[in-house]
Structure formats: C-alpha cells, structure tokens
Amino acid sequence: MKSSPVKTLVGLIFVSLLGCQQTPKSTPEVTEPLSANDTVAMSLQQQALNSNLAYELVESLTVEIGPRLAGSDKDLMAVDWAMDKLKGLGFDHVYKEAVQVPVWERGHASASVVSPYPQPLVITALGGSVATSSSGLQAEIVRFDTLAALKEADSASVEGKIVFIDHKTERHKTGKGYGKTVGGRSRGAVAAAEKGAVGIVIRSIGTDHDRMAHTGMMRYKEGVARIPAAALSSPDADQLTLMLKRSDSVTINLNMSPKGHGVATSYNVIAEVTGASKPEEIVLIGAHLDSWDEGTGAIDDGAGVGIVTAAGKLIQDLPQKPARTVRVVLYAAEEVGLVGGKTYAKEHADELDRHYIAAESDFGAGRIYQIDFRVNEQVFTQLQAQTAVMANNGVVKGNNQASGGPDVSMLPKLGVPVASLRQDGTDYFDYHHTPNDTLDKIEPAALAQNVAAYAQFAYLMAQSELDLRPIPAKK
C-alpha cells in the first residue's frame, strides 16, 4: 500500500530528529497520520533542536548580568536586559509589571570549631538571616537528624546552644529528596528559637560532596526570637558529626553580617504572541529572572529564562499564529518567596478564568522526560492523546497531579489548569544555590530539547479545543 504524504513527512522528520543521536535500524512505522497541529509540533521540535537561541540567551544573561539577587542593582539590570531581548526577538507585545520585593544583603559569613578540635568550617548565610554580633556567636552545638527530631526535643537540651540539623538530601531523578529536607532550612530557625537556641546551622540542602555551602531562603515567625541561620557544606557537616562521636561537647563560633534593607521595586517581565482567533485566552509559560548571589544563576533559573523565551520565539515566528495567546512570563523574586508569582496572581485575578493552562521551567537544564497535567479528569486521557506527539522528543505521558512549577503553584487553587514538564534532576541539587551554579553546567543539546518540549506544549495547548476545567483537588 502506498504511504500517505503525511506519513511520509512524519517518517522523514522523525529520522532527521534522531539522526544527530544515532542511525535507526529502520524508519519508524507510523500507524496513524498526524493532525495538522501535530505536523506543526513536529516542525517546532526540529527547529528547536537546530537552534542555539536558548543557550545564547543564558550565556548573555549570566555573562553580561551575572548573579541577580532580588532588589539589587543587578536585578534591575536583568529586567532591562529582558525587556531589550524580548523586544529584539519581535514578540507582539512586551511589557513589565511592578513587584515589591524584599531586599537582603548577604554580607560575610565565617565559622570555626573552637573546641575540642579547632579548625575552620565552610558556611553561607541563609537568605533572610539576621547577623551575629560583630564579635560573633560562640556556643556548643546540639545535633539532630531531622527537623522533626528537633521539634520533639526537650527544650533543656537546646537552650543556649547552636542547633545543628544534619539531614542528608537524597539524590533522585525527580528531585523529591529536596522536599524531605528543605523544611530544616526554611523552618529550622523558628523551631530552634522556640526551644531557646541562639543560632542554627544546617547541612546544606544538596546532593554534592563539594566543600561548598548551599544558600536558600529561610523564615522567621512573629513573636519568636530571630536567630542567625547558616548552611554548612556537606563535608563540614560530616566533620561535625565525627567530632560529636568523639566528644559530647563541640563548640563553634559563627560570625555573620547579613542585613535587610526593607523593600524595593522589581518587575515581572512579560512577552506575548497574540492569538489568532482567541487572543483573550492565555497559555502561560514562565521562568524566574532573579537568582541567588553565590553563582551566576545559570541553571537556576537562567536556563528556564532561555527555554521559555526561545519556545515563545519559535511560536512567534510561525507562518500562522495559534488560536490562543502564548504569554511568556519572567517572574521577579522567586528565590525570596515566590513574590513575583504571587503578585502576578493577584494583579491578574480578573483574567485568571481566561488562563487556559500554565507551566514553569525552574529545574535546571536536564532533559524533559515526562509531562504531567492537572486538568479536568474527564478530558485528561484526551489531552494526553493531543500531546502524544511529544513522545518523539522523549517526553512520555505522566499523571494528572501536576503543580506547574513554583511561580504558578498558587494558580491551581484559583482554578487555573497547570502542567509540569518533568526534567531529569539527578544532578540539579549538586549545584543548586551554590557558587557552582554556572554556565558550564548546561548541556546545549539538553537545553534545546527543553525548548522543543515547551514550544510543542505551548502550541498544542494554544490550539486545543478541550475544556480543561474544573481541575481536580490536590491529592
């Protein structure tokens, strides 16, 4: 039987896409012809895999701007950079929206073991921490395996001491180990202070063995004493644990000078590809523009900025625009509390019912292997069928329990459907929030595969005729 033109096109595209990786033994058999939308999606994939735009954007951001802590001068430079890049790429509409962000200065941080085995320790201040006195803070440490163990402890064993939470982060492709340990970073200072501790150090929330500490945001609680909070490198956490096996009394000194400076104005930066027939309906793809100040913010989240911007550009350049508007949002101040995401949800409350679906890229540059949704359960299977073409890019069907990503995580409770394009995060927490978050950690081919996935996702969603609401309650 003679092959149809669509089947022949699919086979040629598929072989072309695989050609850079390996030579297939035979042309894949296509059992069903592609729809017009699938054909465009396959073309978007091929264009993405042949483009260096995303990598060029991350290189530009990390080299020309570098670290961009929310509220800093570099943060505003990044906003100007984004506005210039998005306008230069020819998006239909580029604008920014003001966001009030907390301003925190890291200062210096040092630590050492005073007794019984004097030696230096490698630490970094946790985001939002208060300072020690100028002479430092010296006290015995008390070790806990987890935040839960600290909460269960007798206050008498903690009072007047520096708490040490020694919870190791497990390595997983999904990054799920982070969720098990990050509470010690975010809530440990409050739990320690409530029991009378004078300071807290935690094993870095990371999966590496480098002598490099991981920063990240922590929180205080009204009415609870604010104590200095720092993260130890993993080898230094091991060192303290070994010392405690030899002595019941280990004293350390912390000297830290971080400082808060109130609030400042930053911006969510937004670019749009105007929809052809349903311009009022929105498919949102986002990333966050800010970063921590230790590295250059390449994987967190320069990669995401490059991915969603390049994906949006591919759709912008299509001969015929999709039905819905594709909105690229580069959020402000994600690292210090999802501030840009929360502001966006508040400021766009009147149009959230017109947001068809949202997704955010904020997990580095590892390849995307699965797509999850959180949509009307009655159409979930149909939606999976509509996005099945993404399997040609290595993205397989997932579940209906997506969160969408940090800055869009508040949208489901407001009724907005979301998707999570799952990246391989096996080594993500080796570099996350460290000085090692730099451009060399990004593989250009993997970044391009992400662009292909986001371009296909955004286009297919902008064309979909399914009613994705109401979304299911979180399980």
Solvent accessible surface area in square Angstrom, and as a share of the most:
residue,aa,sasa,rsa
1,M,238,1.06
2,K,189,0.80
3,S,68,0.44
4,S,40,0.26
5,P,115,0.72
6,V,53,0.31
7,K,66,0.28
8,T,67,0.39
9,L,72,0.36
10,V,9,0.05
11,G,7,0.07
12,L,119,0.59
13,I,15,0.08
14,F,37,0.15
15,V,48,0.28
16,S,58,0.37
17,L,8,0.04
18,L,41,0.20
19,G,47,0.45
20,C,109,0.65
21,Q,118,0.53
22,Q,123,0.54
23,T,123,0.72
24,P,37,0.23
25,K,211,0.90
26,S,84,0.54
27,T,88,0.51
28,P,45,0.28
29,E,151,0.68
30,V,36,0.21
31,T,102,0.59
32,E,124,0.56
33,P,74,0.47
34,L,32,0.16
35,S,59,0.38
36,A,83,0.65
37,N,48,0.24
38,D,27,0.14
39,T,37,0.21
40,V,42,0.24
41,A,0,0.00
42,M,0,0.00
43,S,41,0.26
44,L,0,0.00
45,Q,2,0.01
46,Q,53,0.24
47,Q,76,0.34
48,A,1,0.01
49,L,49,0.25
50,N,122,0.63
51,S,43,0.28
52,N,100,0.51
53,L,39,0.19
54,A,5,0.04
55,Y,51,0.19
56,E,97,0.44
57,L,8,0.04
58,V,1,0.00
59,E,76,0.34
60,S,12,0.08
61,L,1,0.00
62,T,9,0.05
63,V,108,0.62
64,E,107,0.48
65,I,13,0.07
66,G,6,0.06
67,P,43,0.27
68,R,0,0.00
69,L,19,0.09
70,A,3,0.02
71,G,17,0.16
72,S,36,0.23
73,D,117,0.61
74,K,77,0.33
75,D,3,0.01
76,L,78,0.39
77,M,85,0.38
78,A,0,0.00
79,V,2,0.01
80,D,83,0.43
81,W,20,0.07
82,A,1,0.01
83,M,25,0.11
84,D,98,0.51
85,K,68,0.29
86,L,1,0.01
87,K,119,0.51
88,G,68,0.66
89,L,29,0.14
90,G,42,0.41
91,F,15,0.06
92,D,69,0.36
93,H,93,0.42
94,V,23,0.13
95,Y,47,0.18
96,K,85,0.36
97,E,44,0.20
98,A,56,0.44
99,V,1,0.01
100,Q,104,0.46
101,V,0,0.00
102,P,50,0.31
103,V,28,0.16
104,W,23,0.08
105,E,90,0.41
106,R,29,0.10
107,G,42,0.40
108,H,100,0.45
109,A,32,0.25
110,S,59,0.38
111,A,9,0.07
112,S,39,0.25
113,V,3,0.02
114,V,55,0.31
115,S,46,0.30
116,P,55,0.34
117,Y,82,0.31
118,P,99,0.62
119,Q,59,0.26
120,P,92,0.58
121,L,11,0.06
122,V,51,0.29
123,I,18,0.09
124,T,9,0.05
125,A,0,0.00
126,L,2,0.01
127,G,0,0.00
128,G,21,0.20
129,S,2,0.02
130,V,45,0.26
131,A,40,0.31
132,T,19,0.11
133,S,68,0.44
134,S,114,0.74
135,S,94,0.61
136,G,15,0.14
137,L,37,0.18
138,Q,106,0.47
139,A,14,0.11
140,E,66,0.30
141,I,8,0.04
142,V,23,0.13
143,R,83,0.30
144,F,23,0.09
145,D,79,0.41
146,T,39,0.23
147,L,16,0.08
148,A,60,0.46
149,A,35,0.27
150,L,0,0.00
151,K,105,0.44
152,E,146,0.65
153,A,19,0.15
154,D,99,0.51
155,S,51,0.33
156,A,81,0.63
157,S,47,0.30
158,V,0,0.00
159,E,118,0.53
160,G,40,0.38
161,K,59,0.25
162,I,0,0.00
163,V,0,0.00
164,F,0,0.00
165,I,4,0.02
166,D,10,0.05
167,H,49,0.22
168,K,128,0.54
169,T,14,0.08
170,E,84,0.38
171,R,104,0.38
172,H,54,0.24
173,K,94,0.40
174,T,80,0.47
175,G,9,0.09
176,K,115,0.49
177,G,0,0.00
178,Y,47,0.18
179,G,57,0.55
180,K,111,0.47
181,T,3,0.02
182,V,31,0.18
183,G,8,0.08
184,G,7,0.06
185,R,22,0.08
186,S,25,0.16
187,R,128,0.47
188,G,0,0.00
189,A,2,0.02
190,V,22,0.13
191,A,6,0.05
192,A,0,0.00
193,A,13,0.10
194,E,99,0.45
195,K,36,0.15
196,G,29,0.28
197,A,7,0.05
198,V,51,0.30
199,G,0,0.00
200,I,2,0.01
201,V,0,0.00
202,I,2,0.01
203,R,13,0.05
204,S,0,0.00
205,I,7,0.04
206,G,6,0.06
207,T,14,0.08
208,D,11,0.06
209,H,157,0.70
210,D,61,0.32
211,R,128,0.47
212,M,52,0.23
213,A,6,0.04
214,H,3,0.02
215,T,1,0.01
216,G,0,0.00
217,M,31,0.14
218,M,3,0.01
219,R,102,0.37
220,Y,39,0.15
221,K,110,0.47
222,E,162,0.73
223,G,84,0.81
224,V,27,0.16
225,A,69,0.53
226,R,148,0.54
227,I,10,0.05
228,P,13,0.08
229,A,1,0.01
230,A,0,0.00
231,A,0,0.00
232,L,0,0.00
233,S,0,0.00
234,S,9,0.06
235,P,43,0.27
236,D,2,0.01
237,A,0,0.00
238,D,57,0.29
239,Q,66,0.29
240,L,0,0.00
241,T,24,0.14
242,L,82,0.41
243,M,8,0.04
244,L,39,0.20
245,K,154,0.65
246,R,165,0.60
247,S,27,0.17
248,D,146,0.76
249,S,48,0.31
250,V,0,0.00
251,T,19,0.11
252,I,0,0.00
253,N,33,0.17
254,L,0,0.00
255,N,32,0.17
256,M,2,0.01
257,S,44,0.29
258,P,5,0.03
259,K,126,0.53
260,G,50,0.48
261,H,89,0.40
262,G,53,0.51
263,V,105,0.61
264,A,32,0.25
265,T,53,0.31
266,S,0,0.00
267,Y,52,0.20
268,N,1,0.00
269,V,0,0.00
270,I,0,0.00
271,A,0,0.00
272,E,17,0.08
273,V,0,0.00
274,T,61,0.36
275,G,5,0.05
276,A,66,0.51
277,S,82,0.53
278,K,53,0.23
279,P,64,0.40
280,E,90,0.40
281,E,48,0.21
282,I,4,0.02
283,V,0,0.00
284,L,0,0.00
285,I,0,0.00
286,G,0,0.00
287,A,0,0.00
288,H,0,0.00
289,L,2,0.01
290,D,1,0.00
291,S,0,0.00
292,W,9,0.03
293,D,42,0.22
294,E,48,0.21
295,G,9,0.09
296,T,37,0.21
297,G,3,0.03
298,A,0,0.00
299,I,7,0.04
300,D,6,0.03
301,D,0,0.00
302,G,0,0.00
303,A,0,0.00
304,G,0,0.00
305,V,2,0.01
306,G,0,0.00
307,I,0,0.00
308,V,0,0.00
309,T,4,0.02
310,A,3,0.03
311,A,0,0.00
312,G,0,0.00
313,K,44,0.19
314,L,22,0.11
315,I,0,0.00
316,Q,21,0.09
317,D,85,0.44
318,L,20,0.10
319,P,143,0.90
320,Q,142,0.63
321,K,52,0.22
322,P,1,0.01
323,A,16,0.12
324,R,9,0.03
325,T,5,0.03
326,V,0,0.00
327,R,17,0.06
328,V,0,0.00
329,V,0,0.00
330,L,1,0.01
331,Y,1,0.00
332,A,2,0.02
333,A,0,0.00
334,E,20,0.09
335,E,15,0.07
336,V,13,0.08
337,G,12,0.12
338,L,45,0.22
339,V,27,0.16
340,G,0,0.00
341,G,0,0.00
342,K,111,0.47
343,T,30,0.18
344,Y,2,0.01
345,A,9,0.07
346,K,157,0.66
347,E,111,0.50
348,H,18,0.08
349,A,59,0.46
350,D,135,0.70
351,E,27,0.12
352,L,11,0.05
353,D,100,0.52
354,R,97,0.35
355,H,1,0.00
356,Y,21,0.08
357,I,0,0.00
358,A,0,0.00
359,A,0,0.00
360,E,12,0.05
361,S,1,0.01
362,D,21,0.11
363,F,42,0.18
364,G,2,0.02
365,A,11,0.09
366,G,23,0.22
367,R,94,0.34
368,I,2,0.01
369,Y,46,0.17
370,Q,41,0.18
371,I,6,0.03
372,D,2,0.01
373,F,1,0.00
374,R,27,0.10
375,V,0,0.00
376,N,23,0.12
377,E,102,0.46
378,Q,151,0.67
379,V,18,0.10
380,F,35,0.15
381,T,102,0.59
382,Q,96,0.42
383,L,0,0.00
384,Q,25,0.11
385,A,66,0.52
386,Q,60,0.27
387,T,6,0.03
388,A,45,0.35
389,V,9,0.05
390,M,0,0.00
391,A,57,0.44
392,N,40,0.21
393,N,11,0.06
394,G,44,0.42
395,V,3,0.02
396,V,79,0.46
397,K,121,0.51
398,G,20,0.19
399,N,58,0.30
400,N,19,0.10
401,Q,101,0.45
402,A,2,0.01
403,S,50,0.32
404,G,1,0.01
405,G,16,0.15
406,P,45,0.28
407,D,1,0.01
408,V,0,0.00
409,S,49,0.32
410,M,22,0.10
411,L,2,0.01
412,P,7,0.05
413,K,163,0.69
414,L,87,0.43
415,G,25,0.24
416,V,0,0.00
417,P,0,0.00
418,V,0,0.00
419,A,0,0.00
420,S,9,0.06
421,L,12,0.06
422,R,81,0.29
423,Q,8,0.04
424,D,52,0.27
425,G,2,0.02
426,T,59,0.34
427,D,71,0.37
428,Y,14,0.05
429,F,13,0.05
430,D,22,0.11
431,Y,47,0.18
432,H,12,0.05
433,H,11,0.05
434,T,1,0.01
435,P,59,0.37
436,N,38,0.19
437,D,7,0.03
438,T,35,0.21
439,L,33,0.16
440,D,108,0.56
441,K,54,0.23
442,I,9,0.04
443,E,91,0.41
444,P,66,0.41
445,A,53,0.41
446,A,4,0.03
447,L,2,0.01
448,A,9,0.07
449,Q,8,0.03
450,N,0,0.00
451,V,5,0.03
452,A,0,0.00
453,A,0,0.00
454,Y,2,0.01
455,A,0,0.00
456,Q,0,0.00
457,F,0,0.00
458,A,0,0.00
459,Y,12,0.04
460,L,8,0.04
461,M,0,0.00
462,A,0,0.00
463,Q,45,0.20
464,S,4,0.02
465,E,137,0.61
466,L,24,0.12
467,D,98,0.51
468,L,3,0.01
469,R,64,0.23
470,P,104,0.66
471,I,28,0.14
472,P,21,0.13
473,A,89,0.69
474,K,164,0.70
475,K,178,0.76
